[in-house]
Amino acid sequence: MEMRINALPSQTLTGVGQAALKRAASGTAVGGDVADSFKAALKNVSAAQSEASRLQTQVQLGNPQVSLEETMLAMQKSQIGFQATLHVRNRMVQAYTDIMNMSV
């Protein structure tokens, strides 16, 4: 299975770049952008999982306004988001391990 990551819109990149410049000017570490981005991604994945869970509950209760297709789509979105987050975390841990194993 091949997973592709779409490029971010230029507006998003500009906003991130401006935030990095502001932090650099104020003396705050630029590495905080990575942490902030990761926290935002985790919040989005958590929100997607919560929405999928809510839709599942509504389908199980027999709510006619919630379709099974909508629920399955939300479940797949949350699963893909979780898998992507897990892969990013694993890569970050591997990078940290590689850096810590470097000889000085």
MOVEN-V725833 format. One record per residue. N is the residue number from 0. RES is the residue in three letters. D_FIRST is the distance of its C-alpha to the first C-alpha in Angstrom with 1 decimal. Layout:
BEGIN
n:N res:RES d_first:D_FIRST
n:N res:RES d_first:D_FIRST
END
This chain:
BEGIN
n:0 res:MET d_first:0.0
n:1 res:GLU d_first:3.8
n:2 res:MET d_first:6.6
n:3 res:ARG d_first:10.0
n:4 res:ILE d_first:13.3
n:5 res:ASN d_first:16.1
n:6 res:ALA d_first:19.4
n:7 res:LEU d_first:22.2
n:8 res:PRO d_first:25.2
n:9 res:SER d_first:28.1
n:10 res:GLN d_first:30.2
n:11 res:THR d_first:27.9
n:12 res:LEU d_first:28.1
n:13 res:THR d_first:31.8
n:14 res:GLY d_first:32.3
n:15 res:VAL d_first:30.6
n:16 res:GLY d_first:32.6
n:17 res:GLN d_first:35.8
n:18 res:ALA d_first:35.2
n:19 res:ALA d_first:34.7
n:20 res:LEU d_first:37.9
n:21 res:LYS d_first:39.8
n:22 res:ARG d_first:38.8
n:23 res:ALA d_first:39.7
n:24 res:ALA d_first:43.0
n:25 res:SER d_first:43.8
n:26 res:GLY d_first:43.0
n:27 res:THR d_first:39.9
n:28 res:ALA d_first:37.1
n:29 res:VAL d_first:34.4
n:30 res:GLY d_first:31.8
n:31 res:GLY d_first:32.4
n:32 res:ASP d_first:30.2
n:33 res:VAL d_first:27.2
n:34 res:ALA d_first:28.4
n:35 res:ASP d_first:29.2
n:36 res:SER d_first:25.9
n:37 res:PHE d_first:24.1
n:38 res:LYS d_first:26.6
n:39 res:ALA d_first:26.0
n:40 res:ALA d_first:22.3
n:41 res:LEU d_first:23.0
n:42 res:LYS d_first:25.5
n:43 res:ASN d_first:23.2
n:44 res:VAL d_first:20.6
n:45 res:SER d_first:23.6
n:46 res:ALA d_first:25.0
n:47 res:ALA d_first:21.9
n:48 res:GLN d_first:21.9
n:49 res:SER d_first:25.6
n:50 res:GLU d_first:25.4
n:51 res:ALA d_first:22.8
n:52 res:SER d_first:25.3
n:53 res:ARG d_first:28.2
n:54 res:LEU d_first:26.8
n:55 res:GLN d_first:26.0
n:56 res:THR d_first:29.6
n:57 res:GLN d_first:31.0
n:58 res:VAL d_first:29.3
n:59 res:GLN d_first:30.6
n:60 res:LEU d_first:34.0
n:61 res:GLY d_first:34.0
n:62 res:ASN d_first:34.2
n:63 res:PRO d_first:34.3
n:64 res:GLN d_first:33.3
n:65 res:VAL d_first:29.8
n:66 res:SER d_first:27.5
n:67 res:LEU d_first:24.9
n:68 res:GLU d_first:22.4
n:69 res:GLU d_first:23.1
n:70 res:THR d_first:22.7
n:71 res:MET d_first:19.3
n:72 res:LEU d_first:18.1
n:73 res:ALA d_first:19.7
n:74 res:MET d_first:18.1
n:75 res:GLN d_first:14.5
n:76 res:LYS d_first:15.6
n:77 res:SER d_first:17.1
n:78 res:GLN d_first:14.2
n:79 res:ILE d_first:11.9
n:80 res:GLY d_first:15.0
n:81 res:PHE d_first:15.7
n:82 res:GLN d_first:12.4
n:83 res:ALA d_first:12.8
n:84 res:THR d_first:16.4
n:85 res:LEU d_first:15.8
n:86 res:HIS d_first:13.9
n:87 res:VAL d_first:16.8
n:88 res:ARG d_first:19.3
n:89 res:ASN d_first:18.1
n:90 res:ARG d_first:18.2
n:91 res:MET d_first:21.6
n:92 res:VAL d_first:22.9
n:93 res:GLN d_first:21.9
n:94 res:ALA d_first:23.7
n:95 res:TYR d_first:26.7
n:96 res:THR d_first:26.9
n:97 res:ASP d_first:26.8
n:98 res:ILE d_first:29.5
n:99 res:MET d_first:31.6
n:100 res:ASN d_first:31.6
n:101 res:MET d_first:32.9
n:102 res:SER d_first:36.5
n:103 res:VAL d_first:39.0
END
